[in-house]
Amino acid sequence: MVPHLSTVILSLCLVASATSYSGGRLIEPPPKPDYTGIKELPDKQHPFKAPGPDDLRGPCPALNVLANHGYLPRGGIATFEELVTAAMESFNFDYATSSTLSAFGMLSRGNAFTNQLSIGGPTQRIPPLPGNIDGNYTRGLSAHGRFEGDVSMTRRDFGLGGNAALDPELFSQLLDYVALYGNDSDVTGPKSVVTEQAVQEFKYRRYLDSVTNDPVLAYHFGRLFLSYGEASIILYLFANGTDGILSTDTLKSFFQTERFPNNWYRRGTPVDFNMTVEGALNILSPHPDTAPGMNVNGTFIPDAAPTNPLCDFYEGLFIAGIPAVLVNTTGILKTNVEFLLETIHNVFPSCEIKQPTGTAGI
């Protein structure tokens, strides 16, 4: 008996669908490091090599540095396990914090089915999610609005152009603030030590500039807190572990050439999530008028004050920044999504577990 034409077509579609969904990779937690003390970086196995024309780089200078030294794949595409391991090895993030940030990056801008994340923009080397449920391509960390956001220290707002690459003018302004509020050093010279006050005042300047000049500024509470966490990481984790000092020479190495400075050591104790939060609050504290919100038709509309800041951070960034369609998946993708969501929640134990609410395809 000859099968009906519609049956043949349906069978072919199912085969094609199964083929397009092949290649899934189960994500597994990487091992924890045996040694978490002070350590010189890079080691001999990780020399600096400038990126080639096909190597992906993006808005995070730390990730760019790690790729330029081979702690992450030099092509700029990494797995969850590679991201976690590199963050622990290089900047001495603790296991939970490394895992949380890597999980959020993978869920918000990577392909959690194939376990691939571009630290830069989109690439044909990473396919879209099965069924194109989050659009017909995977965007990478340079894409605006989930992981990357406005009021960066050294990147322009998306609405003002150039949100992925270092902006020389902004970096120069940062150095100007160090010249105003920094400390002197017998080694690196006068006004060459980056102080907490320098970062506090420059970050506030960046906020005011964005409120005034970015007509589409989006700076809700989750993004505000992450951006101050970014400033905290720069101030405390880029500092040399030997003396805790962050010099302007070190800043230039990390931001301008995107390589580890000479004679640089990671800090001697791991950085946990609470330390990052406390650092963000310290940088925010001198300017309590820094409010979350957005610009609408040229007017800044502040958000309501958070009722539970830590849980509002969890929901406003991590939950709102992950597309809701990831919940309704099956097989390897579902297993990976559930593992990554649980990984994120591990640093928010006092908050109710929530399912993602983000919009797909953006």
N, C-alpha and C positions, 0 to 999 in steps of 0.2 A: 504493500500500500504506500502510495506517495504521500509524504507529510504535507499538510496544508502550508501554503506560503507564509502565512502569519506565524506559524509555529517555527518555521525555519528562521525567520527574521528574529523572533524572540530569542531563540537559542543562540544566534550569532551575537545578539546584543549582550546576553548574559556572559558569553565567553569573553567578549571585548571588555565588559565591565570588570570581570574577574582579573583579566590581564592588567588593566589600568590600575587596579588596586594592589597588585603584587609589589613586593619589595619592602613591605613593612618590617620594622626592626624593633624588637622589644627593648625598652629602656630599662637598664638595671643600675642600681646605685653603685657608684665607684667605691673602692676601698678608702678608708680613712688613712691619713698619713701617719707614719710612725714618729716623725720628728716635726715639731711645730715651733721650734725656737728660732733664734736669729740666724740669718743665712745670707751670704752674698749672692747677688744675682746680677747678670746671668751667669750660669756655669758654662763650662767649655762646650757642652753639648748643645747650647742654645745661643749661638752667635747672632749678632744683628745682621739682617739682610733686608735691604729696602724692598718694598713690594713691587711686583711687576705689573704690567698693564692689565692683566686678568685677575689679579689678586684683589679681593674685596676688603675694603676698610670703611669704617663708619663713624658714628657720632661719639663713641666711647673711646677716649684715648688709651685707657688701660687695656682694653681688648685689642686695640691696634698694636700696642707695644708687645703684647703677648704673641700676636700673630707674626710680627716682625722678627721675633726671637725664636719662633718655632715652639713655644709652649702651647699654642694653639696651631692648628694646621695653617701653613703660610698662605694658602689660598683663601682663607677667610670664611670657610664653612666648617662648623664644629658640631659635634654631638653634645648631648647633655652631659655625658660622662667626661668628655674632654673639657668642657667649660668649668665644671665643678673642680676637677683636678687642677686645672691651670690657675684658678682663682686661689685655691688653697696653697699651691706651691709658690706662687709669686708674691702675692700681697698678704698672705697669711690670714685670709678670711677663714672663719671656722666652717665646719662642715655644713651646718644648718643654713647659714647665710649664703654660702656659695651655692647650695642646692636651691634655695628659694629664688634667688635672682636668676639662676640658670633656667629653672622651671618656668618662671614668668616669661623670660625671653622666648623660650621654645613654644609655649602656648600662645603667646600674643603675636609673635612675628615669625615663627619657624614652622616646620612641618613635623608635628608630633607623631606622624605615622612612619616617616622614613628616618626620624631622629636627626634632623638637619636644621641648622640655623645659620643664616648669613649674618655676620657681624656688620655688614654693609647693606647694600641694596639688593634688588631682585637679581636672580641668575637662573639660566636654564638648567644649571646643575642641580637645582632643587625643584622638584615638581610641585604642583599644587596639591592640596589635600584631596583625598578620594572624593569623587563627585563634585569637585570644585566648590565645596561647601563654604569656603572662605574666599571665594574669588578664583579666577583662572590663573593666578600665579601667586607665589609666596614672596612677600614683600621684603623681609629682612628688617634688621634693627634700624636702618636709616628711615624707614617709613614713619610718618608723623602720626601721633595721636593715641598710641597704646603704650609702648615702652618709651619711645623718644617723645619729648615734649618741650614746651616753651620755657623761657627764662633759664637757659643753660648758662654756665659760666663763660664758655668760649665758643659757643655756636649761636648763630642768629636764630630768632624765632622762625618757625615755618612761614608765617605770614609776611616775613621780611626777607625771605630767601636765604639759602645756604645753611639749612639746619643740620647737615651731616658733617661738613668739613670745618676745620679750625678757621675762625675768622681772625685775621691778623690784627685788626683794629680792636676787637674785644680783648685779645690777649695783651695787647699793648696797654689797654686801660687797666687790666689786672695788675700789670707791672707798675703802673702809675700809682695804684693804691698801695702796693707794697712800699713804694718810695715814700708815701705819706705816712703809713702806719706800721711799717716794718721795723725790724731791729737790725742793729749793726752786728757784724761778725769779723773777728780777726782773720778768718780764713777766706771768706767770700766777699768781704768788703762792707761799706756802710749801706744801711737800708737794703740789705740783701736777704734778710730772713723773713719769711712769710709768717705773719702772726695771725692769731684768731681775729683780732680787730680788723686787719686788712681784708680778710675774707668776709667778715660780717658786713663791712661797709660796702665792699664791691658787690656782694650779692644783693644788697638792698638797692644799690644803684641799678643793677640789672633789672630788678623788679619794677622800679619806677620807670625806667626806659621802656619796658614792654607795655606797661599800663598806658603810657603816653603815646607810644608810636605804633603799636601793633594793633591794627583794626580788628583782627580776628583772634586776639589772644584767648587761649583756653588754659586756665590755670586753676582748675578745681583742686580740692584739698589733697587728693591723692597725688596729683602731679606736683603741687607745691611741696609736699613733704619729701617726695622722691628727689626733687631738684635740690633741696637743702641737704638731703642725704648725699647727693653727688658732691656738694661743696665739702661735706664732712670727710668723704673719702679722699678728696684731693688734699685737704689739710693734714689729715692724720695718717693716711696710708701711703701717700707719696713721700712723706718725710723719711729721712735716712734712719734706719733702725739703730744705728750706733749711738746717736745722740738725740733723736726725736726732732731734728731740725729739718725744715723744708726751706731750701734756698731757692733763689730765683734761677740759678744755674740748673737745679734739679727740675724746676718747672719747665724751663726751656727744653730740656732733654725729653721729658715726657710728652710735652705738647707740640713742640716744633719739629723735632726729629723723630719722635715716637720710638724712643729706644731707652733702655735702662741707663741711668747715668753711671759714670765711672765711680768705682768704689761705693756702690750702693748696696745696702743691706735691707732686707725686709725686717719688719718689726719683730721683736722677740717673743710676743705672745699673740695668740689668735684674736681676731676681731669678731665679736659676736654681734647679733642683730641689735641687742639692746645698746651696745656701745655706739653703733651707727646712728640709732635713734637719738641717743643723748647728744651726740655730736651735732646732729641736725638742729636739735632744740637750742644748743648753745649758740650756734651761728644765727639762728632766728631771733633769739631773746632780746637783743638791743632795739629791735624795731617791731613791736607788737602790732603796729598798724599794717603789717604785711598780711593782706587778706586774700583768701582764695576767691576765684570768680572768673568772669569772662567779659570781653568787650563786645558790646552789641550796639551797632550803629554809632560807634564812636564814644560810647559811654561804658564805663566799667561798672558791671553789676556784681556786687559781692555775693558770695554764697552765704547761707546761714551758718552760724558758728557750729562747729562739730560738737556733738553731744558726747561722743566717746572717741577721742582722737585716734587711738590705735586701731580700733575696729573700723572707724570711718576710713582710715588709711587702707586697711585691708580691702574693704568693699569698694572704695572709690577709685583705687588704682588696680589692684590685682583682679578683683572680680569684674569690675566694669571694663577692664582692658583685655579680657579674654572673650572671644566670640561664643555666644550661648549655644551655637550649633554644635560645638564640640561635645556637649553632653549627650546628644542623641546619635551616638556612634556605636560601632560594634567591633568585635575582634581585637586585633592588636592596637588599633587607634584608641578604642575605649579603654583598654588596659593602661596604655601610656598616659592618657588624659587623666584617669583617676589617680594614678601614681603621682603625676606632677601636681595636681590640685591638692592632694594630701601633703605633698612636700611643701607647698606654699603655706598651707595652714599650720604646719608644725611650728612656725615662729609666731603664730597668733593663737596660742592655746586658749586664751580667755575669750576669744571671739567665736560666735556661732559659725559653723561651717556653712558657706554659701555656694551656690552654683553660679557659673559665669552668666553675665547679663549683657555682654558686649555685642555690638552690631557686627555682622559678617560683611566681608567684601570691602572693607575700608582700610 
